[in-house]
Amino acid sequence: MQAPLAAATREAASREAADLLAAVSAVRRTARQAVRKAWREEPLPTAQSELLRLVAGRPGISVAEAARELRLAPNTVSTLVGRLADQGLLGRERAPGDARSVRLSVTRRARQRIADWRDLRADLTQQAMAGLTAAERQHLADAVPALLRLAERLALR
């Protein structure tokens, strides 16, 4: 009797994990769509946006390091860097001691754009959350620490 119970438990845990990931994906996707719809400027393509956020969080990162972090080919990241630099959103400087290596930084314009996007996303999410019950909002708030721990555990894989 033990084996069928274990299999049923594993199956239930697998469904639970799939449901969680589907819900998180739905929230991320619809939040991104809502912000893109309300955004007053032309939104950046996803790959450019991810690179910009990475550089904002890790100023001085090299193209090769960014490629590894984003799991993209270095020449793809170089292309993205060129496009973002042409838009005045990314700065490039030669690395000290290695003229072949470039260090990346976000410009003031990019920092403002990131802050505006983050503020709009937070405002839209807050407005949507206002339509939930107090209990639903509390459930979401209570889930945040567990979701962050889950992300840490997934990062260890």
C-alpha positions in Angstrom: 0.0 0.0 0.0 2.9 2.3 0.6 4.1 2.5 -3.0 0.7 3.7 -4.5 0.5 6.3 -1.8 4.0 7.6 -2.6 3.2 7.7 -6.4 0.0 9.6 -5.7 1.8 12.0 -3.5 4.5 12.6 -6.2 1.8 13.1 -8.8 -0.1 15.6 -6.6 3.2 17.4 -5.8 4.0 17.5 -9.6 0.5 19.0 -10.3 1.0 21.5 -7.5 4.3 22.6 -8.9 2.9 22.9 -12.5 -0.1 24.9 -11.2 2.2 27.3 -9.3 4.4 27.9 -12.3 1.4 28.4 -14.5 0.0 31.0 -12.1 3.3 32.8 -11.7 3.7 32.9 -15.5 0.2 34.2 -15.9 0.8 37.0 -13.5 4.1 37.9 -15.1 2.7 37.8 -18.6 -0.4 39.8 -17.9 1.5 42.3 -15.8 4.0 42.8 -18.7 1.1 43.2 -21.2 -0.7 45.7 -18.9 2.4 47.8 -18.6 3.2 47.6 -22.3 -0.4 48.8 -23.0 -0.1 51.7 -20.6 3.5 52.6 -21.4 3.8 55.9 -23.3 7.0 55.0 -25.1 7.8 52.2 -27.5 8.6 49.1 -25.3 11.9 47.5 -25.6 12.1 43.9 -27.0 12.3 41.4 -24.2 16.0 40.5 -24.8 17.0 44.2 -24.7 15.0 44.8 -21.6 16.6 41.8 -19.8 20.1 43.0 -20.7 19.3 46.5 -19.5 18.0 45.2 -16.2 21.1 43.0 -15.8 23.5 45.9 -16.5 21.6 48.1 -14.1 22.0 45.5 -11.4 25.6 44.8 -12.2 27.3 47.9 -13.5 30.7 47.2 -15.2 29.6 43.7 -16.3 31.4 42.6 -19.5 29.6 41.4 -22.7 30.9 37.9 -22.1 29.6 37.8 -18.5 26.3 39.2 -19.6 26.1 36.5 -22.3 26.7 33.8 -19.7 24.2 35.3 -17.3 21.5 35.6 -19.9 22.4 32.3 -21.6 22.8 34.0 -24.9 25.6 33.8 -27.5 28.2 36.6 -27.0 27.6 37.9 -30.5 23.9 38.2 -29.8 24.6 40.2 -26.6 27.0 42.4 -28.7 24.2 43.1 -31.1 21.9 44.0 -28.2 24.5 46.2 -26.7 24.9 48.1 -30.0 21.2 48.7 -30.3 20.8 49.9 -26.7 23.9 52.1 -27.0 22.4 53.6 -30.2 19.3 54.5 -28.2 21.3 56.2 -25.5 20.4 53.6 -22.9 23.7 51.8 -22.5 27.3 53.0 -22.1 30.4 51.1 -23.1 33.9 51.6 -21.8 37.1 49.7 -22.5 38.1 47.6 -19.5 41.3 48.7 -17.8 44.2 46.5 -18.7 42.3 44.7 -21.5 41.6 46.8 -24.5 39.6 44.0 -26.1 37.1 43.8 -23.2 34.2 46.2 -22.8 32.4 47.1 -19.5 28.8 48.1 -19.7 26.8 50.6 -17.7 23.3 52.1 -18.0 22.9 55.8 -18.8 20.9 58.3 -16.8 18.2 58.0 -19.4 18.1 54.2 -18.9 17.9 54.5 -15.1 14.9 56.9 -15.5 13.2 54.5 -17.9 13.7 51.5 -15.6 12.4 53.5 -12.7 9.3 54.7 -14.7 8.6 51.2 -15.9 8.9 49.8 -12.3 6.7 52.5 -10.9 4.0 51.9 -13.6 4.2 48.2 -13.1 3.8 48.6 -9.3 0.9 51.1 -9.7 -1.0 48.8 -12.1 -0.4 45.8 -9.8 -1.6 47.8 -6.8 -4.7 48.8 -8.6 -5.4 45.2 -9.6 -4.8 44.0 -6.0 -7.2 46.6 -4.7 -10.0 44.6 -6.4 -9.1 41.5 -4.4 -10.4 40.8 -1.0 -8.4 41.6 2.1 -7.9 37.9 2.7 -6.6 37.4 -0.9 -4.2 40.3 -0.5 -3.0 38.8 2.8 -2.5 35.3 1.1 -0.3 37.0 -1.6 1.7 38.9 1.0 2.2 35.7 3.1 3.4 33.8 0.0 6.2 36.2 -0.9 8.9 34.8 1.5 8.1 31.2 0.4 8.3 32.2 -3.3 11.7 33.9 -2.8 13.0 30.8 -1.0 11.7 28.7 -3.9 13.6 30.9 -6.3 16.7 30.5 -4.3 16.3 26.7 -4.2 15.7 26.6 -8.0 18.9 28.7 -8.5 20.9 26.0 -6.8 19.9 23.4 -9.4 
